[in-house]
Amino acid sequence: MPVTRRAIESIKTRIAEGALLPGERLPTERDLAADLGVSRSSMREAIRALTTLGVLSSRHGAGVYVTDLRPGDLLEAFSVLAEVSQGATLIEVLQVRRMLEPAATALAAARADDAQLARLGEILDRIDRGTTMGETVSADLDFHQAIVETTGNATLTAINDGLSSRTMNARVWRGHREAGLTERLRQDHVRIHRALLARDPDAARAAATMHILEVENWLRADLDGGAAGTPPRTP
């Protein structure tokens, strides 16, 4: 194992085993390097890598600390995946969403309170009222993220955020608009919202699955250059 990688794994192990706690200050770079038997330059690279990943944070003049290890912080770098993915990898991202989001939507149908459902209704109205592509895309992203937040699972919420791409969403809405198919997407969101209002987990799961399939099928056709990206609706 490369030396820097070994240093990274050693620090992660200490955190996992409780030898270093969230919010705790790390030993000095010199002491930690000596303790782990690596050079200071390797230790410096390890600390830099773990800082980028959200595991550590450097405080000017105060040293390096373990972060609070919140899922949103640790998975922040993960959000780059959906934004920069292309071709087959982008399809794979949607396939992962198809595995996770319907389950989250079903759970939201069982757990959502009146205030959360009202908020979703307001976001849905924003999708309908959007006068620019930017407004519509933002409301779309907010709608799906608000549903997952309703589950109360911070890790799932962070993962879903990482799998959601503003660039890809804009591409999907623009393509549907050019093909005269934006009503498909709007009705998908309405069906999801109705299932949530009915507190029907099975209907919510089905509606979310159909929506992601719509996007996935359209994207496949668009990547293949087929008929302006307008595949037939999956039954």
Residue pairs with C-beta under 8 A, 6 or more apart in sequence:
1 9
3 38
3 39
3 42
4 38
4 42
4 45
4 46
4 49
6 36
6 38
7 33
7 36
7 38
7 42
7 43
7 45
7 46
8 46
8 49
8 50
10 36
11 20
11 26
11 32
11 46
11 47
11 50
11 55
11 56
12 50
12 55
14 20
15 21
15 55
15 66
15 69
20 26
20 66
21 66
22 66
22 67
22 68
22 69
23 65
23 66
23 67
23 68
24 65
24 66
25 62
25 63
25 64
25 65
26 32
26 47
26 56
26 63
26 64
26 65
26 66
27 35
28 63
29 40
29 43
29 44
29 47
29 64
30 40
32 43
33 39
33 40
33 42
33 43
36 43
38 46
47 56
47 58
47 64
50 56
51 57
51 58
51 64
52 77
53 74
53 77
54 67
54 73
54 74
54 75
54 76
54 77
55 66
55 67
55 69
55 74
56 64
56 65
56 66
56 67
57 64
57 65
57 67
58 64
58 65
59 65
67 73
67 74
70 154
71 154
71 155
71 157
71 158
71 159
72 154
72 157
72 158
72 161
74 158
75 155
75 158
75 159
75 161
75 162
76 162
78 158
78 159
78 162
79 161
79 162
81 93
81 162
81 163
82 90
82 93
82 162
82 163
82 164
82 165
82 168
83 165
83 166
83 167
83 168
85 92
85 93
85 165
87 223
90 168
90 219
90 223
91 216
91 219
91 220
91 223
93 163
93 165
93 168
94 212
94 215
94 216
94 219
95 216
96 163
97 160
97 163
97 164
97 212
98 209
98 212
98 213
98 216
100 156
100 159
100 160
100 163
101 144
101 147
101 148
101 160
101 208
101 212
102 204
102 205
102 206
102 208
102 209
102 212
103 205
104 147
104 148
104 151
104 153
104 156
104 160
104 208
105 147
105 192
105 195
105 196
105 204
105 205
105 207
105 208
106 201
106 202
106 204
106 205
106 208
107 150
107 151
107 153
107 201
108 116
108 147
108 148
108 150
108 151
108 196
108 204
109 195
109 196
109 198
109 199
109 200
109 201
109 203
109 204
110 199
110 201
111 150
111 151
111 152
112 120
112 150
112 196
112 199
116 146
116 150
117 196
117 197
119 146
120 143
120 146
120 147
120 193
120 196
121 193
123 139
123 142
123 143
123 146
124 139
124 143
124 189
124 190
124 193
126 135
126 138
126 139
126 142
127 136
127 139
127 140
127 143
127 186
127 189
128 186
129 135
130 136
130 139
133 170
133 173
133 174
133 177
134 170
136 173
137 166
137 169
137 170
137 173
138 166
140 169
140 173
140 185
140 189
141 164
141 166
141 169
143 189
144 160
144 164
145 157
145 160
145 161
145 164
147 192
147 196
147 208
148 156
148 157
148 160
149 157
151 157
168 219
171 219
171 222
172 185
172 215
172 218
172 219
173 182
173 185
175 218
175 222
175 228
175 229
176 182
176 184
176 185
176 218
178 228
179 228
179 229
179 230
181 230
184 214
184 233
185 211
185 214
185 215
188 207
188 210
188 211
188 214
189 211
191 207
191 210
191 211
192 204
192 207
192 208
192 211
194 203
194 207
195 203
195 204
195 206
195 207
196 204
210 234
213 234
214 233
214 234
217 231
217 234
218 229
218 230
218 231
219 229
220 231
221 227
221 229
221 230
221 231
222 228
222 229
